[in-house]
Amino acid sequence: MEKDFEVGQSNELVKDGRVYDLHNLYDFSGIHIGAQRCVRLSFSPNPEHGGGLRAVVIVFHRVDFLQVGGSLGATDITDLDEVGYKEPGDEDDSWLLDAVRRSPQAHLFFRLGADAFVRIHSARARLWELML
């Protein structure tokens, strides 16, 4: 997967030297599955800790694998606990790989609160900041 960001310390993304602490400064705000195999994950600044920050959206283009699980959609989930990688076929999500140990085919895995998760692989992924 070609990305314009890297996974930092298990709960953050890094783009152009800027760290996006998705665990502490942002709240998960949704997933949108669009046409032409495009998926967006959205994160809003946390009202208490993310004041002054812009919303963050990760856009996945030409998605070839998407798995959404746990209670996502059935309960209100705002927490991102961890982000990392899982190899295709590895269903033991109790541990995630870091960027050094993953293969190019590895899926990005977003572990959310209440045992929810998003596991995804695409041709390309881009991180964007949005004005609210």
C-alpha atoms as an extended CHARMM CRD file, in Angstrom:
* protein
*
       132  EXT
         1         1  MET       CA              0.0000000000        0.0000000000        0.0000000000  PROA      1               0.0000000000
         2         2  GLU       CA              1.4070000000        3.3740000000       -0.9800000000  PROA      2               0.0000000000
         3         3  LYS       CA              0.8440000000        5.8990000000        1.8520000000  PROA      3               0.0000000000
         4         4  ASP       CA              1.7890000000        9.5200000000        2.4180000000  PROA      4               0.0000000000
         5         5  PHE       CA              2.0520000000        8.8560000000        6.1800000000  PROA      5               0.0000000000
         6         6  GLU       CA              3.6510000000        6.3330000000        8.5120000000  PROA      6               0.0000000000
         7         7  VAL       CA              2.4280000000        4.6150000000       11.6490000000  PROA      7               0.0000000000
         8         8  GLY       CA              4.3030000000        6.0150000000       14.6240000000  PROA      8               0.0000000000
         9         9  GLN       CA              4.1030000000        4.6940000000       18.1770000000  PROA      9               0.0000000000
        10        10  SER       CA              1.0790000000        2.3630000000       18.0210000000  PROA      10              0.0000000000
        11        11  ASN       CA             -1.4870000000        5.1630000000       18.3540000000  PROA      11              0.0000000000
        12        12  GLU       CA             -0.2360000000        7.8840000000       16.0750000000  PROA      12              0.0000000000
        13        13  LEU       CA              0.2920000000        8.6690000000       12.4190000000  PROA      13              0.0000000000
        14        14  VAL       CA              3.1940000000       10.7700000000       11.1410000000  PROA      14              0.0000000000
        15        15  LYS       CA              3.1370000000       12.8520000000        7.9680000000  PROA      15              0.0000000000
        16        16  ASP       CA              5.8450000000       15.2880000000        6.9040000000  PROA      16              0.0000000000
        17        17  GLY       CA              7.3030000000       15.2780000000       10.4230000000  PROA      17              0.0000000000
        18        18  ARG       CA              3.9650000000       16.1030000000       12.0450000000  PROA      18              0.0000000000
        19        19  VAL       CA              2.6100000000       13.6440000000       14.6230000000  PROA      19              0.0000000000
        20        20  TYR       CA             -1.1390000000       12.9930000000       14.7370000000  PROA      20              0.0000000000
        21        21  ASP       CA             -1.8150000000       11.4560000000       18.1590000000  PROA      21              0.0000000000
        22        22  LEU       CA             -5.0990000000        9.7480000000       17.3230000000  PROA      22              0.0000000000
        23        23  HSD       CA             -5.4130000000        8.2100000000       20.7910000000  PROA      23              0.0000000000
        24        24  ASN       CA             -5.0870000000       11.3170000000       22.9640000000  PROA      24              0.0000000000
        25        25  LEU       CA             -5.9130000000       14.3220000000       20.7860000000  PROA      25              0.0000000000
        26        26  TYR       CA             -8.5900000000       12.9900000000       18.4160000000  PROA      26              0.0000000000
        27        27  ASP       CA            -11.8560000000       11.0750000000       18.5520000000  PROA      27              0.0000000000
        28        28  PHE       CA            -12.8990000000        8.5570000000       15.9250000000  PROA      28              0.0000000000
        29        29  SER       CA            -15.8560000000       10.1460000000       14.1630000000  PROA      29              0.0000000000
        30        30  GLY       CA            -16.7750000000        7.7110000000       11.4230000000  PROA      30              0.0000000000
        31        31  ILE       CA            -16.1970000000        5.5350000000        8.4250000000  PROA      31              0.0000000000
        32        32  HSD       CA            -17.6240000000        6.2840000000        5.0050000000  PROA      32              0.0000000000
        33        33  ILE       CA            -17.6230000000        3.6470000000        2.2870000000  PROA      33              0.0000000000
        34        34  GLY       CA            -17.9710000000        5.3490000000       -1.0760000000  PROA      34              0.0000000000
        35        35  ALA       CA            -18.1070000000        4.5030000000       -4.7220000000  PROA      35              0.0000000000
        36        36  GLN       CA            -15.1500000000        3.2750000000       -6.7280000000  PROA      36              0.0000000000
        37        37  ARG       CA            -13.6640000000        1.3470000000       -3.7800000000  PROA      37              0.0000000000
        38        38  CYS       CA            -12.9400000000        4.4840000000       -1.7370000000  PROA      38              0.0000000000
        39        39  VAL       CA            -13.1160000000        4.4490000000        2.0820000000  PROA      39              0.0000000000
        40        40  ARG       CA            -12.6770000000        7.3720000000        4.4880000000  PROA      40              0.0000000000
        41        41  LEU       CA            -11.8530000000        7.1630000000        8.1840000000  PROA      41              0.0000000000
        42        42  SER       CA            -12.5190000000       10.4220000000       10.0460000000  PROA      42              0.0000000000
        43        43  PHE       CA            -11.1280000000       11.7280000000       13.3160000000  PROA      43              0.0000000000
        44        44  SER       CA            -12.2850000000       14.9300000000       15.0280000000  PROA      44              0.0000000000
        45        45  PRO       CA            -10.2550000000       16.9060000000       17.5650000000  PROA      45              0.0000000000
        46        46  ASN       CA            -11.0610000000       15.8330000000       21.1080000000  PROA      46              0.0000000000
        47        47  PRO       CA            -12.9610000000       18.7170000000       22.7690000000  PROA      47              0.0000000000
        48        48  GLU       CA            -10.8470000000       18.5520000000       25.9250000000  PROA      48              0.0000000000
        49        49  HSD       CA             -7.3630000000       17.7460000000       24.6170000000  PROA      49              0.0000000000
        50        50  GLY       CA             -7.3990000000       18.6050000000       20.9110000000  PROA      50              0.0000000000
        51        51  GLY       CA             -8.3770000000       22.2670000000       21.0220000000  PROA      51              0.0000000000
        52        52  GLY       CA             -7.1890000000       24.1990000000       17.9870000000  PROA      52              0.0000000000
        53        53  LEU       CA             -6.5170000000       21.1230000000       15.8850000000  PROA      53              0.0000000000
        54        54  ARG       CA             -8.1190000000       20.3680000000       12.5310000000  PROA      54              0.0000000000
        55        55  ALA       CA            -10.0650000000       17.2250000000       11.7470000000  PROA      55              0.0000000000
        56        56  VAL       CA             -8.0890000000       14.3930000000       10.1630000000  PROA      56              0.0000000000
        57        57  VAL       CA             -9.3570000000       12.1730000000        7.3640000000  PROA      57              0.0000000000
        58        58  ILE       CA             -7.5730000000        9.1450000000        5.9590000000  PROA      58              0.0000000000
        59        59  VAL       CA             -8.7270000000        8.3410000000        2.4400000000  PROA      59              0.0000000000
        60        60  PHE       CA             -8.0900000000        4.8740000000        1.0240000000  PROA      60              0.0000000000
        61        61  HSD       CA             -8.2530000000        4.5660000000       -2.7770000000  PROA      61              0.0000000000
        62        62  ARG       CA             -8.8680000000        1.2960000000       -4.6670000000  PROA      62              0.0000000000
        63        63  VAL       CA             -9.6100000000       -0.7190000000       -1.5450000000  PROA      63              0.0000000000
        64        64  ASP       CA             -9.0470000000       -4.4410000000       -2.0690000000  PROA      64              0.0000000000
        65        65  PHE       CA             -9.6910000000       -5.5840000000        1.5220000000  PROA      65              0.0000000000
        66        66  LEU       CA            -12.0210000000       -4.1450000000        4.1600000000  PROA      66              0.0000000000
        67        67  GLN       CA            -13.1430000000       -5.7650000000        7.3860000000  PROA      67              0.0000000000
        68        68  VAL       CA            -15.1540000000       -3.9070000000       10.0060000000  PROA      68              0.0000000000
        69        69  GLY       CA            -15.8020000000       -5.7200000000       13.2470000000  PROA      69              0.0000000000
        70        70  GLY       CA            -16.7880000000       -5.7130000000       16.8630000000  PROA      70              0.0000000000
        71        71  SER       CA            -19.5110000000       -3.3290000000       17.8850000000  PROA      71              0.0000000000
        72        72  LEU       CA            -18.7020000000       -0.6520000000       15.2810000000  PROA      72              0.0000000000
        73        73  GLY       CA            -22.0200000000        0.8560000000       14.2290000000  PROA      73              0.0000000000
        74        74  ALA       CA            -23.9100000000       -0.6900000000       17.1380000000  PROA      74              0.0000000000
        75        75  THR       CA            -22.5180000000        1.5540000000       19.8990000000  PROA      75              0.0000000000
        76        76  ASP       CA            -21.0230000000        5.0070000000       20.1530000000  PROA      76              0.0000000000
        77        77  ILE       CA            -17.2740000000        4.6240000000       19.6790000000  PROA      77              0.0000000000
        78        78  THR       CA            -14.8470000000        7.5210000000       19.8240000000  PROA      78              0.0000000000
        79        79  ASP       CA            -11.6060000000        5.9800000000       21.1100000000  PROA      79              0.0000000000
        80        80  LEU       CA             -8.7500000000        4.7460000000       18.9800000000  PROA      80              0.0000000000
        81        81  ASP       CA             -6.6870000000        2.3730000000       21.0940000000  PROA      81              0.0000000000
        82        82  GLU       CA             -4.0240000000        1.2670000000       18.6370000000  PROA      82              0.0000000000
        83        83  VAL       CA             -3.0150000000        1.2900000000       14.9920000000  PROA      83              0.0000000000
        84        84  GLY       CA             -0.6300000000       -1.1520000000       13.3550000000  PROA      84              0.0000000000
        85        85  TYR       CA             -0.4180000000       -3.8700000000       10.7200000000  PROA      85              0.0000000000
        86        86  LYS       CA             -1.6880000000       -7.4290000000       10.2780000000  PROA      86              0.0000000000
        87        87  GLU       CA             -0.5390000000       -9.8130000000        7.5700000000  PROA      87              0.0000000000
        88        88  PRO       CA             -3.2350000000      -11.2670000000        5.2960000000  PROA      88              0.0000000000
        89        89  GLY       CA             -4.5810000000      -14.4700000000        6.7730000000  PROA      89              0.0000000000
        90        90  ASP       CA             -3.4430000000      -13.6280000000       10.3150000000  PROA      90              0.0000000000
        91        91  GLU       CA             -6.6720000000      -13.3900000000       12.3170000000  PROA      91              0.0000000000
        92        92  ASP       CA             -5.0620000000      -13.1280000000       15.7790000000  PROA      92              0.0000000000
        93        93  ASP       CA             -5.7140000000       -9.4490000000       16.3940000000  PROA      93              0.0000000000
        94        94  SER       CA             -4.4670000000       -9.5310000000       20.0010000000  PROA      94              0.0000000000
        95        95  TRP       CA             -1.1550000000       -8.1530000000       18.6890000000  PROA      95              0.0000000000
        96        96  LEU       CA             -0.1930000000       -5.9160000000       15.7760000000  PROA      96              0.0000000000
        97        97  LEU       CA              2.9660000000       -5.5340000000       13.7270000000  PROA      97              0.0000000000
        98        98  ASP       CA              4.8970000000       -2.2880000000       13.5310000000  PROA      98              0.0000000000
        99        99  ALA       CA              5.9930000000       -0.7500000000       10.2330000000  PROA      99              0.0000000000
       100       100  VAL       CA              9.4190000000       -2.4310000000       10.3130000000  PROA      100             0.0000000000
       101       101  ARG       CA              8.0450000000       -5.9880000000       10.5070000000  PROA      101             0.0000000000
       102       102  ARG       CA              5.2190000000       -5.7310000000        7.9910000000  PROA      102             0.0000000000
       103       103  SER       CA              5.1560000000       -6.7680000000        4.3540000000  PROA      103             0.0000000000
       104       104  PRO       CA              3.8200000000       -4.5330000000        1.5370000000  PROA      104             0.0000000000
       105       105  GLN       CA              0.6750000000       -6.6950000000        1.5180000000  PROA      105             0.0000000000
       106       106  ALA       CA             -0.0590000000       -6.0820000000        5.2190000000  PROA      106             0.0000000000
       107       107  HSD       CA             -3.4010000000       -4.6080000000        6.1800000000  PROA      107             0.0000000000
       108       108  LEU       CA             -3.6400000000       -1.4470000000        8.2710000000  PROA      108             0.0000000000
       109       109  PHE       CA             -5.4950000000       -2.2730000000       11.4870000000  PROA      109             0.0000000000
       110       110  PHE       CA             -7.2740000000        0.3810000000       13.5720000000  PROA      110             0.0000000000
       111       111  ARG       CA             -8.2690000000       -0.9830000000       17.0010000000  PROA      111             0.0000000000
       112       112  LEU       CA            -11.0940000000        1.1280000000       18.3990000000  PROA      112             0.0000000000
       113       113  GLY       CA            -12.9020000000        1.1160000000       21.7340000000  PROA      113             0.0000000000
       114       114  ALA       CA            -15.5100000000       -1.5140000000       22.6750000000  PROA      114             0.0000000000
       115       115  ASP       CA            -13.6260000000       -4.2040000000       20.6680000000  PROA      115             0.0000000000
       116       116  ALA       CA            -14.4430000000       -2.4990000000       17.3680000000  PROA      116             0.0000000000
       117       117  PHE       CA            -11.9080000000       -2.3950000000       14.5560000000  PROA      117             0.0000000000
       118       118  VAL       CA            -11.2870000000       -1.4710000000       10.9340000000  PROA      118             0.0000000000
       119       119  ARG       CA             -8.8660000000       -3.5950000000        8.9220000000  PROA      119             0.0000000000
       120       120  ILE       CA             -8.0730000000       -2.2920000000        5.4650000000  PROA      120             0.0000000000
       121       121  HSD       CA             -5.7250000000       -2.5720000000        2.4880000000  PROA      121             0.0000000000
       122       122  SER       CA             -5.7530000000       -0.4110000000       -0.6100000000  PROA      122             0.0000000000
       123       123  ALA       CA             -3.5690000000        0.6850000000       -3.4890000000  PROA      123             0.0000000000
       124       124  ARG       CA             -3.0950000000        4.1520000000       -1.9740000000  PROA      124             0.0000000000
       125       125  ALA       CA             -3.8490000000        5.9830000000        1.2820000000  PROA      125             0.0000000000
       126       126  ARG       CA             -3.6710000000        9.7110000000        1.9770000000  PROA      126             0.0000000000
       127       127  LEU       CA             -3.9960000000       11.6890000000        5.2090000000  PROA      127             0.0000000000
       128       128  TRP       CA             -5.7080000000       15.0680000000        5.0320000000  PROA      128             0.0000000000
       129       129  GLU       CA             -6.4260000000       17.8350000000        7.5360000000  PROA      129             0.0000000000
       130       130  LEU       CA             -9.8160000000       19.4990000000        7.1790000000  PROA      130             0.0000000000
       131       131  MET       CA            -11.2550000000       22.7650000000        8.4150000000  PROA      131             0.0000000000
       132       132  LEU       CA            -14.3740000000       22.2920000000       10.5520000000  PROA      132             0.0000000000
